[in-house]
Amino acid sequence: MSAVIRNNLFLKVSEIEPEQLRSYIINEVGEKAKDKLYNYLKDLTESYPEFEKWFFDAVIPEIEMKNGNRQIIIVLSEVEAKPSLVLTGIAILKKTDTEKKICTIRIHDNFRNQGIGSELFEKCFEYLETRKPIITISSDRKEMFETHIKNYNFSETQILKDYYKKDSTEYVYNGYLTDER
């Protein structure tokens, strides 16, 4: 069942003002911010066995360095039934001289089909400075992204078997993956 959203706030984690962050964390009783973000995405370990290691050993350190190579954009939404902000979406991005990639994009099941995903893609394009970033999608999640792939005219450029996980196929759009994972 979808909850009705009144307002969305898109924030780059490396740029969150202390007031906004404090307000959000206070409502998340005792959970550390990094753990909260990871817990929102941890089911991705089913498709990407090294996800936890990558998140804590690559993404978080680069976000904390604030060097611009990685960014996490979160979506906090005001929901009619709740007085506080709710984490409804998240994207993890990589932006280097040689690669502009949406590494992860997720909208919470209860908040899908309300335009948050489309808005979040637009924020990703803005940060990455391209409307054709590399994005990879596992075979078990491909159907979930079909509308966005079509709407943004993403071009399938690679099909990789067993790339992240044995007996799984990874579809690559708008570019090519290197051996760097």
N, C-alpha and C positions, 0 to 999 in steps of 0.2 A: 504494500500500500504506500502510495506517495504522500508525503507531507507537503503542505502548502507553504511555499517560501515567500516571505515579504521582501527580502533584500539580500543581495550577495555582496561580499567583500572579498576581493582578490588581493592577496598579499605575497610579496616575494619574501621568503623566510629570512634572507640575509639583510633585508631592509625594514623588518617589522619594528615599529616604534615600541618602546617598553610598555606604554600604557595599553596598547592593543594586545600585546603578548601577555601581559599580566592579567588582564581581564579574561582572556581565553583560558590560561592555565589555572586560574583560581577556580574556574568552573569544571576543571578536569581532575579534581581532587586527588592530589598526590602523584599523578603520573608525570614523569618528566616529558618535556616537549619532544625530544628525539624519539623516546619510546612510544609516545602517542602517535607520531607520524609513522613509525615503523609498524605498529600494531594495526594501523589503518590499511597497510599494504601487505602484511605478512603472509596472506594466503597466496601471494605471488611465488612463494617458495615452491609451490606445487608445479609451476611451469618453469621456474628459474631456481634450481637448487642452490645456487650461490648468492641468492638475493640478499640474505641477511648480511653476509660478509661484505658484499659490494656496498650496501647501504651504509653500514657503520664504518667501513675502512676506506671507502672511496668518496661517497657522496657527502657525508657529514663533515669530514675534515676539509673538503674543498669548499663547502658552504661556509664553514667557520673561518676560513682564510679570506673570504670575501674577495677572491681574485676574479670573479666573473665567469670562471670556467664552468661552474655548475650553479644551478639555482633550483630551489623548490618553490613552486607557487601553490599556495593553499587557498581554498575557497571556504570562507566562513559565511554561514547563512543565518539570517533571522527567520525562524520558523514560527508560524502563527501559534502553534500549541505550546511553544516554549519561550520563556522570557530571555534566554541567553543565546549566544551564538553556537552553532553546531558546525563541525567540520564536515563538509559535504563533498569536497573534491580536492584532488592533489595532482600536481604534475612535477616530475623531476626532469630537468633539462641539462644538456651538455652543450656548451658553446666554446669552441676553440677555433683557431685559424683554419683547421682542416676538417672540422666536423660540427654540424649544427643538428642536434638530435633531441627528439622527445623520447626520453628513456622510459618513462612511465607516465601514464595518465589514467586517473581513476575518478569516477563519480560514485558515491555511495548508492547502493541499490535503491534505497527509499527516495532518492532525489533525482533519479534519471528521468529523461523525457520532459525536462522543464527548461531546457536551454542552457543549463550550467556547462555541459560538455562543450557545446559550441563556443560559449564565451571563454572557457578555459583554453580551447584550441587557439582562439584569437589572441589571448594573452601570451601563449607560447610563441606564436608567430611574431608577435611584437618583440618579445625578449630576444628571440633567436635571429631576428631581422631577416626572416624569410618565410614565405608561405609554403615552401616545399622542404621542410626539414626531413631528415632521415627518421623513420619510425619503424620499429619492428613489432610484429604481432604474432604471438604463438597461435598455432592451429586451434587450440582449445578456446581462444578468445577472439578469433577472427570475425565471427558472426556479429559479435557485440560492436565491432567497429565499422561494419560494412557501410552504414549510412555516412559516416564521416569520411571514409575513404572515397566514396563516390562524390559527396558534396565538395570536398576539397581537391578533387581530381588527382589524388595521389597515384603515383605510377609504381606498380610492382616491378622491382629491379632484381631481386634475388629470392630464391627459395632455398633455404638451408635445412638439411636434415640433420638431426642430432647435434645442433649447434650449441644450445644451452642445456638440453636434456635429451637423453637417449629416447628413441622412439617418438620424438616430437619434431614438428616442422615449424620453422620460423620464417615468416614472410617479411621481406624487407621492402620498404617503399622509399622512393626519392633518392636513392643512393646505394652505396655498398658498404657492408661491414668489413672492418679490418680484423686482424687477429686480436686487437685490444678488446677486452670485454669489460 
